[in-house]
Amino acid sequence: MGKTIICPCHDVTVEDIRAMYAAGYTHPETLKRATAVFMGPCQGKHCAGPVMELLRELAGGDEARVSRRPTARPPLRPVLLGVLAGAAGPSAETGPGTSAESGTTGGA
């Protein structure tokens, strides 16, 4: 039988989850840290359902032993991609469409 990928962002397999669960990583938060599930670019949108279903299966269907999935943590406020890339962009104080020097809205 081939490997079944459960988290496509980080290539985590069902077998990886089973092994980590057997090693004692039974809580979604500890499993997240051990395997990086829920941490890819999709922030768990693709893997959360299947991973949580697998955890319920491994817990013998005992819902009390399986807590809810980890919370995705978005940025505090939207950030322009150019700012993240290091390109010059608006400062946090002035915001988009404002000149950093004058504090006025830009025009041509």
CORLIN-V616179 format. One record per residue. N is the residue number from 1. PHI is phi in whole degrees, -180 to 180 (none if undefined). PSI is psi in whole degrees, -180 to 180 (none if undefined). OMEGA is omega in whole degrees, 0 to 359 (999 if undefined). Layout:
BEGIN
n,phi,psi,omega
N,PHI,PSI,OMEGA
N,PHI,PSI,OMEGA
END
This chain:
BEGIN
n,phi,psi,omega
1,none,138,180
2,-78,175,179
3,-84,135,179
4,-101,116,180
5,-80,127,181
6,-105,-25,177
7,-126,97,183
8,-66,-25,180
9,-67,-36,184
10,-120,14,179
11,53,38,177
12,-85,133,182
13,-102,166,175
14,-60,-39,179
15,-63,-37,177
16,-62,-45,180
17,-64,-45,179
18,-61,-42,180
19,-66,-43,180
20,-68,-38,177
21,-62,-45,179
22,-64,-29,179
23,-81,-3,176
24,110,0,178
25,-87,78,187
26,-99,-13,179
27,-95,141,180
28,-54,-36,180
29,-67,-43,180
30,-72,-35,177
31,-65,-38,177
32,-60,-45,181
33,-71,-30,182
34,-81,-29,186
35,-123,-15,183
36,76,11,172
37,-63,152,183
38,74,-3,188
39,-112,4,182
40,-76,-177,179
41,-57,-27,180
42,-84,-6,181
43,54,35,176
44,90,3,181
45,-62,-33,181
46,-91,-33,188
47,-105,-17,187
48,-58,-48,181
49,-60,-55,179
50,-62,-38,180
51,-66,-46,181
52,-65,-37,177
53,-64,-42,178
54,-65,-40,177
55,-62,-41,178
56,-62,-41,178
57,-62,-46,181
58,-66,-29,178
59,-84,6,179
60,74,25,179
61,81,5,181
62,-80,99,182
63,-59,-31,181
64,-66,-26,181
65,-85,-10,181
66,-116,112,178
67,-82,-179,180
68,-73,163,182
69,-66,156,177
70,-60,149,180
71,-80,133,174
72,-72,139,182
73,-115,98,179
74,-74,167,175
75,-58,156,180
76,-59,-42,175
77,-146,158,181
78,-57,142,181
79,-127,132,178
80,-68,141,181
81,-60,-37,178
82,-61,-35,178
83,-67,-42,178
84,-66,-32,180
85,-80,-8,178
86,95,3,178
87,-75,155,178
88,-63,135,180
89,-153,180,180
90,-65,146,178
91,-81,166,180
92,-64,-30,182
93,-77,-37,186
94,-91,-34,179
95,79,173,182
96,-68,146,177
97,77,14,181
98,-125,140,177
99,-79,129,182
100,-67,-33,182
101,-73,-47,186
102,-99,-20,183
103,76,12,180
104,-106,160,178
105,-70,143,185
106,-79,152,176
107,-151,171,182
108,-86,none,999
END
